Amino acid sequence: MDTQIVRVIEEIEDAERARKALLDAGFDRDSIEISHTGDEAGPSEANFTVGDSPAVKGGTDYKDVYTPGLEIGKCVITVSAADPARLEQAAAILEQHGAKDNDPAHAAARRNEASGLRSS
């Protein structure tokens, strides 16, 4: 059964470079998914979108006020594999391309490992 890792990268260009590196390392194209957290209305803040209406900007048209979705927000990369060692390899490749693990549970586990504590 496949398991997966999820990482976040700021820029779409970096995400695409990471995907290429994963493919070059032998990962199957179908095992790599990139999604984007932004949309045409701007990055989301809680349940709201941020950005001004064109009227606030003095009549600037929509494209100048709301940056296109692929230029804002963050990219989420999901990599699936059956072998945990392959996921470790994917995590290392993604880290080389600036990907971060934003899962608070993983951060807590790393802090516990660093301090010599083990989770039960």
Backbone as CSV, one residue per row, in Angstrom:
resi,resn,N_x,N_y,N_z,CA_x,CA_y,CA_z,C_x,C_y,C_z
1,MET,0.842,-1.172,0.000,0.000,0.000,0.000,0.890,1.238,0.000
2,ASP,0.540,2.209,-0.842,1.306,3.448,-0.919,1.051,4.342,0.288
3,THR,2.103,4.991,0.726,1.993,6.061,1.710,2.485,7.326,1.024
4,GLN,2.361,8.439,1.680,2.751,9.673,1.023,3.353,10.672,1.984
5,ILE,4.076,11.617,1.381,4.574,12.768,2.108,4.002,14.013,1.432
6,VAL,3.865,15.051,2.214,3.356,16.323,1.706,4.334,17.415,2.129
7,ARG,4.730,18.227,1.168,5.641,19.327,1.439,5.117,20.594,0.770
8,VAL,5.604,21.748,1.229,5.174,23.038,0.701,6.393,23.767,0.140
9,ILE,6.221,24.335,-1.057,7.260,25.140,-1.711,6.627,26.472,-2.076
10,GLU,7.358,27.547,-1.895,6.832,28.894,-2.135,6.529,29.172,-3.606
11,GLU,7.418,28.815,-4.511,7.317,29.222,-5.909,7.023,28.045,-6.827
12,ILE,6.161,28.265,-7.821,5.809,27.212,-8.776,7.040,26.738,-9.554
13,GLU,7.951,27.645,-9.852,9.153,27.261,-10.593,9.991,26.275,-9.787
14,ASP,10.107,26.505,-8.484,10.852,25.589,-7.617,10.138,24.243,-7.527
15,ALA,8.816,24.286,-7.479,8.039,23.038,-7.432,8.250,22.231,-8.702
16,GLU,8.282,22.897,-9.839,8.495,22.187,-11.106,9.908,21.615,-11.183
17,ARG,10.895,22.355,-10.657,12.264,21.815,-10.614,12.329,20.597,-9.696
18,ALA,11.618,20.657,-8.584,11.585,19.511,-7.664,10.936,18.311,-8.338
19,ARG,9.833,18.559,-9.084,9.179,17.452,-9.798,10.152,16.808,-10.784
20,LYS,10.888,17.638,-11.523,11.853,17.095,-12.486,12.910,16.264,-11.780
21,ALA,13.404,16.739,-10.642,14.412,15.984,-9.892,13.846,14.650,-9.415
22,LEU,12.588,14.652,-8.978,11.947,13.390,-8.562,11.819,12.435,-9.743
23,LEU,11.405,12.955,-10.889,11.295,12.115,-12.085,12.656,11.569,-12.488
24,ASP,13.694,12.421,-12.427,15.054,11.987,-12.750,15.541,10.903,-11.795
25,ALA,15.015,10.914,-10.555,15.399,9.906,-9.554,14.564,8.623,-9.704
26,GLY,13.676,8.589,-10.697,12.929,7.367,-10.963,11.527,7.307,-10.387
27,PHE,11.047,8.407,-9.830,9.676,8.403,-9.322,8.712,8.454,-10.499
28,ASP,7.617,7.751,-10.359,6.595,7.695,-11.393,5.861,9.032,-11.449
29,ARG,5.600,9.514,-12.654,4.906,10.794,-12.841,3.577,10.825,-12.094
30,ASP,2.866,9.688,-12.069,1.570,9.628,-11.395,1.676,9.656,-9.875
31,SER,2.897,9.493,-9.351,3.068,9.496,-7.892,3.378,10.889,-7.351
32,ILE,3.468,11.885,-8.249,3.817,13.253,-7.856,2.650,14.162,-8.216
33,GLU,2.152,14.875,-7.214,1.057,15.813,-7.464,1.453,17.188,-6.933
34,ILE,1.235,18.206,-7.741,1.478,19.583,-7.316,0.151,20.321,-7.381
35,SER,-0.212,20.927,-6.270,-1.402,21.779,-6.265,-0.987,23.142,-5.748
36,HIS,-1.834,24.110,-5.971,-1.506,25.480,-5.607,-2.561,26.026,-4.670
37,THR,-2.140,26.762,-3.638,-3.083,27.262,-2.638,-3.710,28.590,-3.015
38,GLY,-3.198,29.265,-4.033,-3.756,30.549,-4.440,-4.814,30.360,-5.508
39,ASP,-5.564,31.408,-5.780,-6.488,31.410,-6.906,-6.522,32.802,-7.511
40,GLU,-7.364,33.020,-8.500,-7.354,34.294,-9.201,-7.737,35.482,-8.323
41,ALA,-8.345,35.236,-7.167,-8.736,36.332,-6.278,-7.657,36.652,-5.252
42,GLY,-6.574,35.930,-5.262,-5.501,36.200,-4.315,-5.362,35.065,-3.319
43,PRO,-4.291,35.082,-2.540,-4.092,34.029,-1.556,-5.169,34.102,-0.487
44,SER,-5.514,32.951,0.038,-6.580,32.977,1.033,-6.012,33.263,2.409
45,GLU,-6.750,33.999,3.205,-6.438,34.303,4.599,-7.625,33.808,5.399
46,ALA,-7.505,32.712,6.089,-8.626,32.106,6.813,-9.756,31.855,5.818
47,ASN,-10.919,32.437,6.051,-12.036,32.248,5.135,-12.207,33.411,4.168
48,PHE,-11.233,34.261,4.075,-11.337,35.447,3.244,-10.210,35.470,2.229
49,THR,-10.408,36.196,1.134,-9.305,36.429,0.215,-8.782,37.826,0.474
50,VAL,-7.512,38.014,0.190,-6.915,39.321,0.412,-6.661,39.991,-0.930
51,GLY,-6.755,41.280,-0.959,-6.543,42.045,-2.186,-7.552,43.165,-2.244
52,ASP,-7.234,44.186,-3.015,-8.128,45.330,-3.143,-8.983,45.177,-4.392
53,SER,-10.134,45.830,-4.379,-10.941,45.869,-5.594,-10.266,46.825,-6.562
54,PRO,-10.500,46.676,-7.858,-9.885,47.594,-8.818,-10.219,49.057,-8.534
55,ALA,-11.389,49.351,-7.969,-11.761,50.735,-7.675,-10.809,51.366,-6.656
56,VAL,-10.331,50.569,-5.687,-9.426,51.078,-4.656,-8.095,51.484,-5.277
57,LYS,-7.692,50.818,-6.294,-6.411,51.089,-6.946,-6.536,52.210,-7.989
58,GLY,-7.653,52.916,-8.006,-7.809,54.011,-8.952,-8.199,53.547,-10.334
59,GLY,-8.978,52.466,-10.413,-9.479,52.004,-11.699,-8.545,51.039,-12.408
60,THR,-7.505,50.553,-11.744,-6.611,49.571,-12.341,-7.418,48.337,-12.697
61,ASP,-7.108,47.748,-13.837,-7.923,46.599,-14.224,-7.582,45.361,-13.401
62,TYR,-8.439,44.384,-13.517,-8.389,43.182,-12.689,-7.015,42.535,-12.690
63,LYS,-6.406,42.367,-13.862,-5.130,41.635,-13.921,-4.008,42.354,-13.174
64,ASP,-4.099,43.654,-13.014,-3.070,44.377,-12.270,-3.290,44.331,-10.762
65,VAL,-4.520,44.079,-10.347,-4.853,44.082,-8.929,-4.710,42.694,-8.329
66,TYR,-5.198,41.698,-9.035,-5.154,40.326,-8.549,-4.125,39.556,-9.352
67,THR,-3.032,39.216,-8.719,-1.972,38.465,-9.378,-2.501,37.100,-9.789
68,PRO,-2.170,36.623,-10.972,-2.624,35.290,-11.378,-2.231,34.230,-10.358
69,GLY,-3.084,33.217,-10.205,-2.940,32.212,-9.158,-1.604,31.526,-9.085
70,LEU,-0.959,31.286,-10.231,0.301,30.559,-10.185,1.458,31.424,-9.710
71,GLU,1.226,32.703,-9.477,2.297,33.569,-9.000,2.144,33.923,-7.528
72,ILE,1.115,33.432,-6.870,0.863,33.776,-5.474,0.666,32.507,-4.661
73,GLY,0.698,32.631,-3.363,0.424,31.489,-2.508,1.596,30.536,-2.438
74,LYS,1.274,29.306,-2.201,2.280,28.271,-2.047,1.883,27.053,-2.872
75,CYS,2.861,26.236,-3.211,2.617,24.989,-3.923,2.709,23.851,-2.921
76,VAL,1.772,22.942,-3.003,1.772,21.754,-2.163,2.145,20.577,-3.046
77,ILE,3.200,19.872,-2.657,3.653,18.705,-3.414,3.388,17.461,-2.584
78,THR,2.713,16.506,-3.203,2.439,15.218,-2.571,3.150,14.147,-3.384
79,VAL,3.916,13.308,-2.704,4.617,12.207,-3.359,4.178,10.916,-2.690
80,SER,3.777,9.939,-3.512,3.335,8.633,-3.006,4.353,7.560,-3.384
81,ALA,4.531,6.588,-2.487,5.405,5.442,-2.752,5.060,4.332,-1.776
82,ALA,5.296,3.102,-2.204,5.042,1.945,-1.346,6.191,1.732,-0.360
83,ASP,7.396,2.114,-0.756,8.597,1.872,0.038,8.935,3.113,0.879
84,PRO,8.964,2.989,2.203,9.311,4.139,3.061,10.678,4.748,2.723
85,ALA,11.627,3.928,2.268,12.947,4.457,1.901,12.834,5.395,0.701
86,ARG,11.931,5.084,-0.219,11.716,5.967,-1.375,11.122,7.302,-0.924
87,LEU,10.242,7.246,0.086,9.676,8.495,0.598,10.743,9.338,1.274
88,GLU,11.673,8.695,1.964,12.792,9.428,2.573,13.637,10.084,1.485
89,GLN,13.853,9.350,0.383,14.594,9.902,-0.743,13.836,11.099,-1.332
90,ALA,12.523,10.959,-1.497,11.708,12.062,-2.022,11.791,13.272,-1.100
91,ALA,11.721,13.046,0.200,11.792,14.147,1.167,13.130,14.882,1.040
92,ALA,14.210,14.136,0.862,15.532,14.756,0.724,15.605,15.583,-0.566
93,ILE,15.074,15.056,-1.647,15.072,15.787,-2.925,14.258,17.064,-2.791
94,LEU,13.083,16.946,-2.192,12.224,18.117,-2.036,12.886,19.178,-1.157
95,GLU,13.552,18.729,-0.101,14.248,19.669,0.789,15.338,20.425,0.036
96,GLN,16.037,19.740,-0.869,17.074,20.391,-1.674,16.499,21.507,-2.540
97,HIS,15.207,21.424,-2.834,14.550,22.423,-3.675,13.736,23.422,-2.859
98,GLY,13.974,23.444,-1.547,13.350,24.449,-0.697,12.004,24.060,-0.104
99,ALA,11.601,22.809,-0.269,10.319,22.374,0.286,10.409,22.261,1.797
100,LYS,9.301,22.589,2.442,9.205,22.523,3.902,8.105,21.561,4.305
101,ASP,8.304,20.921,5.439,7.277,20.071,6.049,6.548,20.934,7.064
102,ASN,5.340,21.339,6.730,4.596,22.251,7.597,3.672,21.545,8.576
103,ASP,3.773,20.242,8.687,2.911,19.488,9.604,3.382,19.701,11.042
104,PRO,2.547,20.305,11.895,2.970,20.564,13.281,3.290,19.296,14.062
105,ALA,2.636,18.199,13.734,2.928,16.936,14.431,4.341,16.468,14.106
106,HIS,4.767,16.643,12.852,6.129,16.254,12.484,7.151,17.153,13.170
107,ALA,6.846,18.438,13.257,7.753,19.374,13.939,7.905,18.998,15.411
108,ALA,6.805,18.633,16.060,6.857,18.222,17.473,7.686,16.951,17.628
109,ALA,7.511,16.010,16.717,8.276,14.761,16.780,9.768,15.036,16.612
110,ARG,10.118,15.939,15.686,11.530,16.281,15.494,12.108,16.948,16.740
111,ARG,11.330,17.824,17.377,11.809,18.467,18.617,12.027,17.418,19.700
112,ASN,11.091,16.457,19.817,11.233,15.401,20.823,12.461,14.546,20.554
113,GLU,12.690,14.217,19.276,13.880,13.419,18.931,15.151,14.178,19.259
114,ALA,15.155,15.475,18.959,16.342,16.295,19.224,16.629,16.397,20.722
115,SER,15.574,16.382,21.539,15.768,16.504,22.987,15.918,15.138,23.665
116,GLY,15.896,14.073,22.850,16.086,12.734,23.396,14.822,12.088,23.893
117,LEU,13.671,12.700,23.679,12.394,12.117,24.076,11.852,11.252,22.959
118,ARG,11.093,10.265,23.301,10.434,9.415,22.316,8.956,9.482,22.537
119,SER,8.224,9.489,21.410,6.762,9.449,21.558,6.340,8.018,21.776
120,SER,5.257,7.812,22.542,4.818,6.456,22.816,3.710,6.055,21.914
